[in-house]
Amino acid sequence: MEFKNVLLIMQKEVREALKNRWFIIYTVCFSILALLLLFFSYSREEILGVSGFGRTAASLINLVLLFVPLVSLVTGAISISNERENGTLFYLLSHPVERSEVFTGKFLGLLVSIWVSICLGFGLSGIVVGIKGGSLGASKYLLTTLLSLLLAASLLSIGFIVSVLSKKAAKSIGISVFLWLFFLVFSDLGIMGTTIVMDLGIKSVFVLALLNPTEVFKIAAVLNMSPRFEVLGPVGVYALRSFGRDGTFYLLFSAMILWTVIPIVIGFLAFTLLKKE
């Protein structure tokens, strides 16, 4: 694998993403909604230090859970299947590049593009809060941003698996939307329903929560923002009692990294070993 080829493909993906109409619409909408949430999350009083950054980050968590998984999954799902369907992937592979270089370059390029849109939304809100309220609480805000970037990376990785295994772009989009709904519903109602039906213990429920990247993000983000254990629910309280506050956060952080590494390795191996063109 040559880094030069990876970099060229990565730059191509970034340029195409930044020119894509839907990607621009998503970035603008995410940034505008982030700013609107900033202003709606405060009363008539002026924005104050810790509460300013704290309220902003807390309001952005729900926005991230709604937008980032959908965009990341769909973007990853059409990354390869769309080019396979219209023949551009075959044309690209006819050049002196390895399949591993194509896959790596595409993933990194799309990841950077999504990260740019997320950072823009968080950045604009952070600048407004910082100007009016100072820098107190900024570390938690930055950590929430980092968790959002990890969430995007993990779901983009899952999307790439879908894209590698799908021959049609429409099919990959349908699967990615289904996964988005599954992760959102399963994060709350699904876990509650499974717990009731199967009569699971709290330890099993915690393990079940780790199997959903959106749930891992939500618990980690809330743990980062709130000092009150009961806000996390029984699963969070169990984790805090078992591993401590720092141990729980490191566990969740590691889980999000694994949710990125494992799917992308599977997708990488599938793309390099299974030739569907």
Secondary structure, 3 states (H helix, E strand, C coil): CCHHHHHHHHHHHHHHHHHCHHHHHHHHHHHHHHHHHHHHCCCCCCCCHHHHHHHHHHHHHHHHHHHHHHHHHHHHHHHHHHHHHHCHHHHHHCCCCCHHHHHHHHHHHHHHHHHHHHHHHHHHHHHHHHHHHCCCCHHHHHHHHHHHHHHHHHHHHHHHHHHHHCCCHHHHHHHHHHHHHHHHHHHHHHHHHHHHHHCCCHHHHHHHHHCCHHHHHHHHHHHHHCCCHHHHHHHHHHHHHHHHHHHHHHHHHHHHHHHHHHHHHHHHHHHHHCCCC
